[in-house]
C-alpha cells in the first residue's frame, strides 16, 4: 500500500517536459511510481482538473533568525515552497559570540528591515559556530527543507570585532575567515554568500561588514571553496562590482557564482540586460555564472522611521546614524534636501529609488484625503517639489506617515525579457526579511498565475522548471526539484486556472505581537514535504540539507 496517491493530475515534471496526465504514488517520503497507477493508499487525493509539480525551491531567503523561533518558516510552506536556502547576501547569525549578539541583531534590524524587539524576544542562541548552528537546525526540525550559506558579514564580525565595519582585513584575518568558510562548507553549508551593495547598511548607518572587503579578501574567501571541494558563491553586487571580476573568481575557485540582485530600472533600462549579456559571455568561456532576477515588482511600504528606500543614497548618509530630534532636524535642512534631489536626478546603474514620484503613494496619513494619492500629484496640488512635500508631510506627522513605493521591475515587458533570458534565475523573494516593507514569499505562485496564465510570457512547463529543476541543478540539491521515481516527495498540487498569491495584509504574529506583512495562497490544493502534507498541526517534515552535488 502506498502512503500517498495523487490521481489523475496534470503532471509537470520540473525538467521542462510537456505536461502529461497521470498519477503519482509516494512511499516512505519518496516518489515510487508515476503514470497510470492501480492500488490503494493511506491518503488518496483526486487531482482531476489540477496540476502537480515538484515543490518550489526558494533560493533567496533570510529565515536564519526566524527559524530559531518559528521552524514552520511562515508563510513559505503554504505558498508552495518546500526547500529554502537561507543566509543570502551573507546576512547570517552564525558564527556569533555571545558578546556580539546585540550588534548582529542591530545590523539585521537595519539591513533587513527586522524589528529589534522581535529579534531580542525570538532568537534562540543555542549555538556559536556555523557547525553548531547547522546541528541546532537539524535537531529542531523544520516544516521545509533548509540549506544554509556561510555568511561573510558574520564571519568578518567574528574574526575582526568592531573593526569589521571600519577597515580592510589583514592577511592573518583573511586566513582566519577562510578557515571558517571551509569549516562551514565541510559541516554541510551550501556555499559562501556576501554583499557589496551600497543599499546594505548596518547599525548606526555603517556599511555591513562585507562591504569593507577588498578584492584580496574576496579572492581568498571565494578561493577557499576550491579547497573545500564544493559550494556556491552568492553575491549581491553593488554597481562598482563588475561581472568581469566575478568571472575571475569563478575561474579561480572553479565554483558557480550566483549574482544578485538584477532588477530592471526604468531610468537605466539597458543596465540589467548588459549584466545578463556579460554573464552569457562568461558562460561561453566556460565559467558558470547566473543572474538572480525577480518576477515581482519591487514595491515597499515604509515610513521615515525606517526609510530603507533612501538609505542606499550617498546623500542620505548624514542621516543614517541620527535618531529622534537630530534626525528630524537633518530632514529639514535645505542643503541635505538639495543634495538628495541632485543625486536622485543623476542616472545610476542600479539604485532603489530613481525619482519616480508618481509611483510613491501615501497609504496611511492623518490627512485621510491624501491616502491612495501619489506624492507627485499631491505635491503638484500643493505647489511644492515632491521631495519637499514627502519630507514635510512625514515631519508634520511625527514620521508616522506610511508610504508605498513601486521601485524597480515595474516595466513588465522588460521583466518578461529577463524571465526568458537563458542566464537568469528566478529568485529574490527575500522571505523572512523586510517584514514591514513587503512580502514576496509567494513569488512562485505569482510566476504561475501572473506570468503564465495572465500574460503568457512563459509556458507552464517552463515556469515550473524555473522554480524547481533549474535551481535544484544549479545548487546541487540532491534528488529534489523533479517528479522522478526515487526522488523525495516534495510536491505542490494547484489549480492552474486560479493559482496566484493574495494581496498583502498586515498580521501581528511575531514575538511580542509585532506586525509583519504576509500573503496567502490562491488555488493551492496541497503541499507535501518529504511525503508529509503541510497544514493543520504543521508537521516538521523538512530536513536540513548538508550534501550537495556541486
C-alpha positions, 0 to 999 in steps of 0.5 A: 500500500502506498502512503500517498496517491495523487490521481489523475493530475496534470503532471509537470515534471520540473525538467521542462517536459510537456505536461502529461496526465497521470498519477503519482504514488509516494512511499516512505517520503519518496516518489515510487511510481508515476503514470497510470497507477492501480492500488490503494493508499493511506491518503488518496487525493483526486487531482482531476482538473489540477496540476502537480509539480515538484515543490518550489525551491526558494533560493533567496531567503533570510529565515536564519533568525526566524527559524530559531523561533518559528521552524514552520518558516511562515508563510513559505510552506503554504505558498508552495515552497518546500526547500529554502536556502537561507543566509543570502547576501551573507546576512547570517547569525552564525558564527556569533559570540555571545558578546556580539549578539546585540550588534548582529541583531542591530545590523539585521534590524537595519539591513533587513528591515527586522524589528529589534524587539522581535529579534531580542524576544525570538532568537534562540542562541543555542549555538556559536559556530556555523557547525553548531548552528547547522546541528541546532537546525537539524535537531529542531526540525523544520516544516521545509527543507533548509540549506544554509550559506556561510555568511561573510558579514558574520564571519568578518564580525567574528574574526575582526570585532568592531573593526569589521565595519571600519577597515580592510582585513589583514592577511592573518584575518583573511586566513582566519575567515577562510578557515571558517568558510571551509569549516562551514562548507565541510559541516554541510553549508551550501556555499559562501554568500556576501554583499557589496551593495551600497543599499546594505547598511548596518547599525548606526548607518555603517556599511555591513561588514562585507562591504569593507572587503577588498578584492584580496579578501574576496579572492581568498574567501571565494578561493577557499571553496576550491579547497573545500571541494564544493559550494556556491558563491552568492553575491549581491553586487553593488554597481562598482562590482563588475561581472568581469571580476566575478568571472575571475573568481569563478575561474579561480575557485572553479565554483558557480557564482550566483549574482544578485540582485538584477532588477530592471530600472526604468531610468537605466533600462539597458543596465540589467540586460548588459549584466545578463549579456556579460554573464552569457559571455562568461558562460561561453568561456566556460565559467558558470555564472547566473543572474538572480532576477525577480518576477515581482515588482519591487514595491515597499511600504515604509515610513521615515522611521525606517526609510530603507528606500533612501538609505542606499543614497550617498546623500542620505548618509548624514542621516543614517546614524541620527535618531529622534530630534537630530534626525528630524532636524537633518530632514529639514535642512535645505542643503541635505534636501538639495543634495538628495534631489541632485543625486536622485536626478543623476542616472545610476546603474542600479539604485532603489529609488530613481525619482519616480514620484508618481509611483510613491503613494501615501497609504496611511496619513492623518490627512485621510484625503491624501491616502491612495494619492501619489506624492507627485500629484499631491505635491503638484496640488500643493505647489511644492517639489515632491521631495519637499512635500514627502519630507514635510508631510512625514515631519508634520506627522511625527514620521508616522506617515506610511508610504508605498513605493513601486521601485524597480521591475515595474516595466513588465515587458522588460521583466518578461525579457529577463524571465526568458533570458537563458542566464537568469534565475528566478529568485529574490523573494527575500522571505523572512526579511523586510517584514514591514516593507513587503512580502514576496514569499509567494513569488512562485505562485505569482510566476504561475498565475501572473506570468503564465496564465495572465500574460503568457510570457512563459509556458507552464512547463517552463515556469515550473522548471524555473522554480524547481529543476533549474535551481535544484541543478544549479545548487546541487540539491540532491534528488529534489526539484523533479517528479522522478521515481526515487526522488523525495516527495516534495510536491505542490498540487494547484489549480492552474486556472486560479493559482496566484498569491493574495494581496498583502495584509498586515498580521501581528504574529511575531514575538511580542505581537509585532506586525509583519506583512504576509500573503496567502495562497490562491488555488493551492490544493496541497503541499507535501514535504518529504511525503508529509502534507503541510497544514493543520498541526504543521508537521516538521517534515523538512530536513536540513540539507548538508550534501550537495552535488556541486 
